[in-house]
Amino acid sequence: LLVLVQVHGQGGVKFQNWAKTYGSSPELYFQPTSVEELREILDMARQRDKRVKVVGGSHSPSDIACTDDFMIQMGKMNRVLKVDKEKQQVTVEGGIFLSDLNVELSKHGLALANLGAVSEVAAAGVIGTGTHNTGIKHGILPTQVVALTLLTSSGEILECSESINADIFQAVRLHLGCLGVVLTVTFQCVPQFHLHEVTFPSTLTEVLDHLEDHLKRSQYFRFLWFPHSENVSVIYQDPTNK
């Protein structure tokens, strides 16, 4: 039995990234709530020979999400699907914001090992744009992903992990929005922890000359440079029992 969902796209939507540096006017703008609706959008795009871009929190500083064709905003597919306390893993829909995920994880005594500077970003987008973090021992955010599911343009769902579709898994962990729609993401978590922060002023020359030392001194070391000056703010963050 074929059930037609008949999803409706919205015209006249003006899209802008968070910094308002890039924008576009997609022909149709969709906010799907199910895989069935997503499939229907992709079918329509194929029939009309349209490209499809998927957007999450719109925080990318580039124009990567901009399109004049079809745009899919994943904000309504944002559920926590499974928390595995034994493996310390969480499976979520691609549209969930990390700000909401952090709250849910804390209820289970879990946390993501590392975060970017902003939490109003979607799970699928934050990995797809290669979002970085802090500390020499931590990889970019995609390295925390242990599994995901991908909806391809043909409507096929691929399960991906180190052991299933391994090559595709490595690509989809940093997909740049060009491989399909990321439906779910499974993150490897860690036990919830607190950080002690120490901030102090320095100079760009000092930080760069002693970068190795700074990296060894703090697990979550970062520094902020004030352009056109030598001024730097050094930030150390380290786990604490306080």
N, C-alpha and C positions, 0 to 999 in steps of 0.2 A: 504494500500500500504506500503510494507516494504522497507525502504530506507537504504541501507548499506553505512555507512560513510567510512568504511575501514580506520580506524586510523592506523598510522604507528608508531611503537616504534623504538627508536634508541638504537643500541647496542654499546658496547665499551665505555660507559660513566662512568667516575670515579666520584663518589659523595664524597664530603667532607663537614663536618659542618664548620661553619665560623671560629672557633678557630683552625681548622685542627687537632683536637684531635681524631676524628673518621671519618671513611670513608668506602665505600663499592663500589662494582661493580655490579649494577643491570643488570640482563639479558636484560631487555628492559626498556627504559626511555621514558616517555610520557610527552608532554606538551599540554594537550587538550584545546580546545577553546569553548566547548559546553557540555551540559548534554548528548547529543546523543553520542558524542565521549567517554565520561566517561563510559556510559553504555556499549559501545562496548569493552572498555578495561576490564571492570569487567567481561563481558561475556567470553572474551578470557582467562582471568585468571582462571575462573571457569572451562573452558574446559581443560585447561592445568594443573590444580591443582596447581596454583601459588598463593602465598601470595602477597598482594598489600600494599605498603606503600605510603603515601601522604606526600609531603614536601612543605614547604612555603619558608621562608627566610633562612633556614638552620642555625639558630642562637642557637638552643638548645645545651647546653654544654654536653648533653648525646648522646648515639648512637641510640636514639629513632627512627630516620628516616632511619637508615641503613637497606638495604636488598640486597639479591642476586637474588631476583625474579623480580617483576615489581615495578617500582617507577613512581609515578605521581607527576609532578611539576606543581603547580597551578597558576604560574605567568601570564598566558594568560587569566585567568578568574578573572579580577581585576577591574571590573567596580563599580562605585557608582550607585546603582539602584534607590534609592529614598531618598529624604531628607524631613522629616516632621517637618517643623519649629514650628508648633503648639505644637506637642508632644516633640519636641527637640530630635528626633530620626533619625538615618540614617541606611539604609539598603544597604549592600555592598556584592559583590561576595567574596568568601572565600580567594581568592588569592591576594587581594589588600594589598599593603604595608601600614602600618600606616603612614609612611612618606608622601605618596600621599594622604591618607585620611585626614590627618591634614590640608593640603593645601586646599582641597575641603571644609572641614568644616568651615575654616576661612572665605571663601567667603560668607557663610550663617550666620556668627556671632556666630558659634557654636564651641565647642571643646569637646574632651574626658575629663572626670573628672580627670583621672589619667593615667599615662603612665609608661612603664618600662624605663630602661636606654637607650634602643636602639629602633629606629623607623623603621629600615629596616627589619621589621618582618611582616609576613602575618596575616591578621585578624583571619583566622581559626587556624593558628598555635599558635598565641600568647595566645589564650584562651585555646587551647588544651593542652598546656604544663604548664598551671597554672601559667603563668607569674605574678610576684608580682609587687609591686609599692612602694610608700612611704606614710607614715602617718597612725596613729592608727585608724582613722575614715573611711578609705577607704579599701574596700575589694580587693582581687586579681582581675586581669583584667576580668576574666569570670563573675564576679558579675555585670559588666556593660552591659551584654547581656540580652536583653528582648525577643528575638525570634531568631530562626534559621531554616534552612531547611537542611535535611540530606538525602543523597543518600545512601541507604543500598546496601549490596553486591548483593542482588537479583534484584537491579534496581528500587526499590520502593523509592519514594520521601516522606519523612515524614516532615510535618510542626510541629514545636515544640515551645512551650512557656509555661508560667505558667498555661495557661488554656487548651492547646491542647498538648496531649502526655506529660503531666507534668513530669512524672517519667523519661522518655527518655530525656526530656529537661535538667533536672538536671545533668544527666550523660554526655550528649553531650557538655554541657558548659565547661567540663574539660575532653575531650574525649580521650586524649593520643593516638590519631591516630588509635584507635582499634574498632570504631563503624560504620565506613563508611566514605563517603566523605562529608565534610561540604560545601554545595553549597553557602549559603548566611548566613550573620550574621546581626542582627539588634542591634545596640548599643544605649543605653540611653546616650544622650549627655547633656551638660550644656552650658549656655551662655559663649561665649569666654571670657577669663580672662588673666590678666598679673600676674606674680609672682615677688616678690622682694626676692632676695637671699642674705643671710648672711652666710659666711663661716668663721670658726675660729678653731684653734688647741686645742686639749684637750688630755686626756689620756684615755686608755681603761677602767681603774679602775673607773675614774670619771664618764664616760658615763654610764657604767653598774650600778654603785651605785646610779645614779640619773636618770635612764632611764625614769621613770614615769614623772618626771619634764620636761625632754626634749620633751617627747611625747605631753605633754599638752601645751608647749610653742610655738610649730610650727605645722601648719596643715600638711606640707609635710616635716617632720623631717626624716633625714637619717644620717648615719655616715659611714665613710670609715676607716677601720683599716689597718694599715701597719704591716703585719705579722712579727713575731719574734721581735716585739718592743711594747712599750706602746703607740706609736704615733697614734692619731686618728684625722681625719678631720671631724668636725661637720658641717652639712649643714642644715640651716633653709630656707624653701621657704614658702612664704605666699602671698595670693592674695593682690594686691595693685591697687590703682587708678592712680599711677604715670605713 
